[in-house]
């Protein structure tokens, strides 16, 4: 089943989020320390991803152009609006804006990264779900802590995760036929680096150091593909 890995990933996020909501009534000082620990771990993960780049000019250029496009398209505003729309439908009692913050933060962490792309491609091409199973364990574990800190919005991050990975898995055959292997490898490497910078930004945001509109950087992934395609062609 092509979508098995994606579905397992989604179920892991749901279970982890539900457990996190159960353990939500923990002392505020413990919440603060745990959230800081998570943020630091997220920053470390992002730095590791960012250092995978083989051409940092691609990373820088894609983030600059992608950020400009994201601001123009107001992606973060739309994601927050979608989060608030869901919040009204489910009648969440989280603090003002917390539902949307949990939804956007968790969605970005789970979607931005090579494991989501490579795992979905493996599922679609070879029915090998092992990478997505590993991602499911990581996402499920992190969703427990995210949900305990940021509320029920984290639970609904399963929607973009399943849609994103499921689409890649279903289109994997077409992607494999249309995109040459070396180009796909180059794209994934540089996309991982750009995604790593976004992950670092999420960590800084969780620490309250700077409020970066990370979702507005998402077009950088598209820009990475355009730049790597041009380099491969010429």
C-alpha positions in Angstrom: 0.0 0.0 0.0 1.6 3.2 -1.2 0.2 5.4 1.6 0.9 3.0 4.5 4.0 4.9 5.7 2.3 8.3 5.5 -0.8 6.9 7.4 1.4 5.4 10.1 3.2 8.8 10.4 -0.2 10.5 10.8 -1.4 8.0 13.4 1.8 8.5 15.4 1.3 12.3 15.4 -2.3 11.8 16.6 -1.4 9.4 19.4 1.6 11.6 20.5 -0.6 14.7 20.5 -3.4 13.0 22.5 -0.9 11.8 25.1 0.6 15.3 25.2 -2.9 16.8 25.9 -3.4 14.3 28.7 -0.1 15.4 30.3 -0.8 19.1 29.7 -1.6 19.8 33.4 2.1 19.9 34.4 3.6 22.7 36.4 4.3 25.9 34.4 8.0 25.9 35.4 8.4 22.4 34.1 6.6 23.4 30.8 9.0 26.3 30.4 12.1 24.2 30.9 10.9 21.4 28.6 9.9 23.9 25.9 13.4 25.4 26.1 14.9 22.0 25.8 12.8 21.2 22.8 13.7 24.5 21.2 17.4 23.9 21.7 17.1 20.4 20.2 15.2 21.8 17.2 18.0 24.4 16.7 20.6 21.7 16.8 18.6 19.6 14.3 18.3 22.6 12.0 22.1 23.4 12.2 22.9 19.8 11.2 20.5 20.0 8.3 21.8 23.4 7.2 25.4 22.2 7.1 24.6 19.5 4.6 24.5 22.1 1.8 27.2 21.7 -0.9 26.6 25.2 -2.3 25.6 27.7 0.4 24.9 30.3 -2.3 21.9 28.2 -3.3 20.7 28.2 0.3 21.1 31.9 0.7 19.6 32.8 -2.6 16.6 30.5 -2.2 15.8 31.8 1.3 16.0 35.5 0.1 13.9 35.0 -3.0 11.6 32.5 -1.2 11.1 34.9 1.7 10.2 37.7 -0.6 7.6 35.5 -2.3 6.3 34.2 1.0 5.7 37.8 2.2 4.0 38.7 -1.1 1.7 35.6 -0.9 1.3 36.1 2.9 1.6 32.3 3.5 2.0 32.6 7.3 -1.2 34.8 7.5 -3.1 32.2 5.5 -1.8 29.3 7.6 -2.8 31.2 10.8 -6.2 31.9 9.4 -6.6 28.3 8.6 -5.6 27.4 12.1 -8.1 29.8 13.5 -10.8 28.4 11.2 -10.2 24.9 12.6 -10.1 26.3 16.1 -13.6 27.7 15.7 -14.9 24.4 14.3 -13.5 22.3 17.1 -14.3 24.8 19.8 -10.7 24.8 21.3 -10.3 26.5 24.6 -6.5 27.1 24.2 -5.3 30.6 24.8 -5.7 33.3 22.1 -3.5 32.4 19.1 -2.0 29.3 20.8 -4.0 26.9 18.7 -2.7 28.5 15.4 0.8 28.6 16.8 0.8 24.9 17.7 -0.7 24.0 14.3 1.8 26.1 12.3 4.8 25.2 14.4 4.3 21.5 14.3 3.3 21.5 10.7 6.5 23.2 9.7 8.7 20.9 11.8 7.1 17.8 10.4 7.0 18.9 6.8 10.3 20.7 6.3 13.1 18.2 5.9 14.5 15.5 3.8 12.9 12.6 5.6 9.4 13.7 4.5 10.5 13.8 0.8 12.8 10.8 0.8 10.4 8.6 2.9 7.4 9.4 0.7 9.5 8.7 -2.5 10.6 5.3 -1.1 7.0 4.5 -0.2 5.8 5.4 -3.7 8.6 3.9 -5.7 9.5 0.8 -3.8 6.8 0.4 -1.2 9.6 0.7 1.4 8.1 2.5 4.3 11.0 2.1 6.7 12.1 5.8 6.6 8.6 7.0 7.2 8.3 4.6 10.1 11.4 6.1 11.6 10.0 9.6 11.0 6.7 8.5 12.6 8.5 7.6 15.8 10.3 10.9 15.9 7.2 12.9 15.0 5.1 11.0 17.5 7.6 11.6 20.3 8.0 15.3 19.6 4.2 15.8 19.1 3.7 14.6 22.7 5.9 17.5 24.0 4.6 20.0 21.5 1.0 19.2 22.4 1.6 19.5 26.1 3.1 23.0 25.6 1.1 24.3 22.6 -2.2 22.6 22.9 -4.6 20.8 20.5 -3.4 22.7 17.4 -0.5 20.3 17.2 -2.9 17.4 16.7 -4.3 19.0 13.5 -0.8 19.3 12.0 -1.5 15.8 10.8 -3.6 17.3 8.0 -0.7 19.0 6.1 1.7 16.2 6.9 -0.6 13.5 5.3 -1.5 15.7 2.4 2.1 16.6 1.6 3.7 13.2 2.1 0.8 11.4 0.5 0.9 13.5 -2.6 4.6 12.9 -3.0 4.1 9.1 -2.5 1.3 9.0 -5.1 3.3 11.0 -7.6 6.6 9.3 -6.9 6.6 7.3 -10.2 6.0 10.5 -12.2 8.7 12.3 -10.2 11.2 9.5 -10.8 10.5 9.5 -14.6 10.5 13.3 -15.1 13.4 14.3 -12.7 16.9 12.8 -13.4 18.5 11.1 -10.4 21.5 13.5 -10.1 19.1 16.5 -10.1 16.8 14.9 -7.6 19.8 14.2 -5.3 21.1 17.8 -5.7 17.6 19.2 -5.0 17.1 17.1 -1.8 20.6 18.1 -0.5 20.0 21.8 -1.0 16.4 21.6 0.1 17.5 20.0 3.3 19.9 22.8 4.0 17.2 25.5 3.3 14.8 23.6 5.5 17.5 23.4 8.2 17.6 27.2 8.3 13.8 27.3 8.7 14.1 24.7 11.5 16.6 26.9 13.3 14.2 29.8 12.9 11.5 27.7 14.5 13.7 27.0 17.5 14.6 30.7 17.9 10.9 31.4 17.8 10.0 28.8 20.4 12.6 30.4 22.7 11.0 33.8 22.2 14.2 35.3 20.9 12.8 36.5 17.6 9.4 36.2 15.9 10.4 35.0 12.4 7.5 34.3 10.0 8.9 30.9 9.1 6.0 29.9 6.9 6.8 32.8 4.6 10.1 31.1 3.9 8.5 27.9 2.5 8.7 29.1 -1.2 12.4 28.7 -0.8 11.9 25.0 -1.4 10.4 25.8 -4.8 13.2 28.3 -5.5 15.8 25.6 -4.6 14.3 23.3 -7.3 14.4 26.1 -9.9 18.0 27.0 -9.1 19.2 23.4 -9.0 17.4 22.6 -12.3 19.1 25.6 -14.0 22.5 24.5 -12.7 21.9 20.9 -13.8 20.8 22.1 -17.2 23.7 24.5 -17.9 
